[in-house]
Amino acid sequence: MTLPDPAHALLIVEDDDALAATLRRSFERRGWQVQRAQDLASVLALLATYTPSHAVVDLKLANGCSGLSCVQALHAQHPAMAIVVLTGYASIATAVEAIKLGARHYLAKPANTDDIEAAFARTEGEPDVDLTNRATSIKTLEWERIHETLADTGFNISETARRLGMHRRTLARKLEKQRVK
């Protein structure tokens, strides 16, 4: 019997059953030992018996739980762990916070197993990344502000709408229009 490689022990923190199952199958085919958690409580419970070397954490989890809390807990428990945040709600504010809390990389959905493994492999920033001279659009600024406020409120839509001075339904429509799948 071959023991799993401890350098390929992966924790997937994802509340979407279909996506979690797809990621799990894909990583297991590549030789990873995979466990799954759905929220911070299950991450903490799993860490008592499982020591992952890598983690993929969804930014927005069920019941208003933020993946950033999971990133913080994982990094506190195992500072050398390679953590990648995967999200359909990408914003500059949440990307910066994820990196500050210990994530190695931040990927917008859709991302595949190749993208995630490449993110795990990156240990340094890329100084040669293309810089654009294009000004940020009003829509992009609005989108980033919405997501920054969402992160500040723990993804509470009602409180975010109040802080932004807009009706809750208007915010919900904007979020539905801009959803990245």
C-alpha positions in Angstrom: 0.0 0.0 0.0 1.3 3.4 -1.0 0.9 6.2 1.6 -0.3 9.5 0.3 2.3 12.2 -0.2 2.0 14.6 2.7 3.2 17.4 0.4 0.0 16.8 -1.6 -2.6 17.0 1.2 -5.3 19.4 0.1 -8.2 21.0 1.9 -11.1 22.4 -0.2 -13.2 24.9 1.6 -16.3 25.2 -0.6 -20.0 25.2 0.2 -21.1 24.4 -3.4 -21.4 20.6 -3.4 -21.0 20.3 -7.2 -17.9 22.4 -7.5 -16.3 20.8 -4.4 -16.9 17.3 -5.9 -15.5 18.4 -9.3 -12.4 19.8 -7.7 -12.0 16.8 -5.5 -12.1 14.3 -8.4 -9.7 16.4 -10.5 -7.1 16.7 -7.7 -7.4 13.1 -6.6 -6.7 12.0 -10.2 -3.5 14.0 -9.9 -2.5 12.2 -6.8 -3.7 14.6 -4.1 -5.1 13.5 -0.8 -8.3 15.7 -0.5 -10.5 16.7 2.4 -13.4 19.1 2.3 -14.9 21.6 4.7 -17.9 23.9 4.2 -17.3 26.7 6.7 -15.0 27.9 9.4 -16.4 25.6 12.1 -15.8 22.5 9.9 -12.3 23.8 9.0 -11.4 24.1 12.6 -12.8 20.7 13.4 -10.9 19.1 10.5 -7.6 20.7 11.5 -7.7 18.7 14.7 -7.1 15.5 12.7 -5.8 16.6 9.3 -2.8 18.7 8.4 -3.1 19.9 4.8 -0.1 21.3 2.9 -2.4 23.2 0.5 -5.9 24.7 0.7 -8.4 26.1 -1.8 -10.8 28.5 -0.1 -14.0 29.9 -1.6 -14.3 33.6 -0.6 -18.1 33.6 0.0 -19.4 30.6 1.9 -23.0 29.8 3.0 -24.8 31.6 5.8 -22.7 34.8 5.3 -19.5 33.1 6.3 -16.4 34.7 4.8 -13.6 32.5 3.4 -11.2 35.2 4.7 -11.9 33.9 8.2 -10.9 30.4 7.0 -7.7 31.8 5.4 -6.8 33.5 8.6 -7.4 30.3 10.7 -5.5 28.1 8.3 -2.5 30.4 8.1 -2.5 30.8 11.9 -2.4 27.0 12.4 0.0 26.2 9.5 1.9 29.3 8.3 3.7 27.4 5.5 0.5 26.2 4.0 -0.1 27.3 0.4 -3.5 28.8 0.3 -5.4 29.9 -2.8 -8.6 31.9 -2.6 -11.1 31.1 -5.3 -14.0 33.5 -5.9 -16.9 34.5 -8.1 -16.9 37.9 -6.3 -13.4 39.2 -7.1 -12.4 42.7 -6.0 -9.2 44.4 -5.2 -10.2 44.9 -1.6 -10.8 41.2 -0.9 -7.7 40.2 -2.9 -5.5 42.5 -0.8 -7.1 41.2 2.5 -6.7 37.5 1.4 -3.0 38.1 0.8 -2.5 39.9 4.0 -4.2 37.1 5.9 -1.9 34.5 4.4 -3.2 33.4 1.0 -0.6 32.8 -1.6 -2.8 33.7 -4.5 -6.3 34.8 -5.4 -8.2 33.5 -8.5 -11.5 34.6 -10.0 -13.9 31.8 -11.0 -13.9 30.0 -13.3 -10.5 28.5 -12.5 -9.5 24.9 -13.3 -7.2 22.5 -11.5 -4.3 23.7 -13.7 -4.8 27.3 -12.7 -5.0 26.3 -9.0 -1.8 24.2 -9.1 0.0 27.0 -10.9 -1.1 29.4 -8.2 0.2 26.9 -5.5 3.6 26.8 -7.3 4.0 30.6 -7.3 6.0 31.7 -4.3 6.8 35.2 -5.5 5.1 38.1 -7.2 5.5 38.7 -10.9 7.3 42.1 -11.5 6.9 41.8 -15.3 3.1 41.7 -15.2 1.7 44.0 -17.9 0.7 47.4 -16.6 -2.0 49.2 -18.5 -2.4 52.9 -19.1 -6.1 52.5 -19.3 -8.1 54.4 -16.6 -10.4 52.5 -14.4 -14.0 52.7 -15.5 -16.8 54.0 -13.3 -18.4 50.6 -13.5 -15.3 48.9 -12.3 -14.8 51.4 -9.4 -18.5 50.9 -8.4 -18.0 47.1 -8.5 -14.9 47.3 -6.4 -16.5 49.6 -3.9 -19.5 47.3 -3.6 -17.3 44.3 -2.9 -15.1 46.2 -0.5 -18.2 47.1 1.5 -19.5 43.6 1.2 -16.3 42.2 2.7 -16.4 44.8 5.5 -20.0 43.8 6.4 -19.3 40.0 6.3 -21.3 39.8 3.0 -24.4 41.1 4.6 -26.4 42.5 1.7 -28.8 44.6 3.8 -26.0 46.3 5.7 -23.9 46.8 2.6 -26.9 48.5 0.9 -27.4 50.8 3.9 -23.7 51.7 4.0 -23.7 52.5 0.2 -26.9 54.5 0.5 -28.8 52.3 -2.0 -31.9 50.2 -1.9 -31.3 46.5 -1.0 -33.1 45.3 -4.2 -30.9 47.6 -6.3 -27.8 46.2 -4.8 -29.1 42.6 -5.2 -29.8 43.3 -8.9 -26.3 44.7 -9.4 -24.8 41.7 -7.7 -26.9 39.3 -9.8 -25.9 41.1 -13.1 -22.2 41.1 -12.3 -21.9 37.6 -10.9 -18.9 35.8 -12.2 -19.6 32.1 -12.8 
